[in-house]
């Protein structure tokens, strides 16, 4: 188990201006050093983001019994509600001590497709089978609009990532047809005095997929590990998203780009913390193997090939104790 220690002050997580001519070069530096960076001039309307945070709050304000009727275990795609304590994210490097569950509740949703869409017959994780809360008529439309905006932004970031690796801008595009993207709403309650040793909002972990696009509220609490093993605060910066790389991007780049440890401790201000991570991951059957230009005699292949579904299913099993039926 990775024991919680206080972070050092944030000093170098960069802000990348997507409208800048050197955005790809700035992303390359950030991906080599931390695997985390902020993006500005991203083009997503501020009111769309604000409405999505409002939708998340309305969902979590529902009575517990109503939320449990949407439990993610009822969905073959794991779309739905996760109560507090439902996940263990700490990577548990020290297996002599079992990691405690995370102090957060969340809600997952994937791409919304027509009931008779052929992709649903394949039961791909993240496609269809969403569980929408009854009595909230605007929730579904708002969430779908935000999801689609995140897909568009994800394509823009992937294009810059490809350019940062000296690849064609659309290099990643075939692997994302279709994507297995998931949007997650997370609510972190104030850190309780009764918390177990090393129990925080989200234990130290890497993300599992391609890239993550994170909208966070003004509360703070996100912390990122740098290459020196120091924990750095990643405070909210107005009008930006936080971007971080997942395990599959590290596999694609043969470890040249980092999928870095991060964690959340909601101990700032004494109130609830809300965040909206969007996990933009490849198609389930996409084969992930190192990009040829990232392999050399001095940097031999580090990872065996795997499909997106194989990796995601195993990580889900480690974190939740079971694998999605659809994976």
Order of alpha helices (4+ residues) and beta strands (2+ residues): beta-alpha-beta-alpha-alpha-beta-beta-alpha-alpha-beta-beta-beta-beta-beta-beta-alpha-beta-beta-beta-beta-alpha
